[in-house]
């Protein structure tokens, strides 16, 4: 039985709109260096950032992924 889901963030394609941070500040911050969103406590794998999240956060995170104008947030 799976107890966690994953957020996958393609950070290099981020345009810095801030929707993810505004709607889910527990998982996101906006970088002062480059203005892009940063997935907190994520593991970097090449150009991807991956974070395990609890199942009760999945639906809200999927809404945020849909709101992202460049569609660079995925939820598995």
Secondary structure, 3 states (H helix, E strand, C coil): CCCEEEEEECHHHCCCCCHHHHHCCCCEEECCCCCCEEECCCEEECCEEEEEEEHHHHHHHHHHHHHCCCCCEEEC
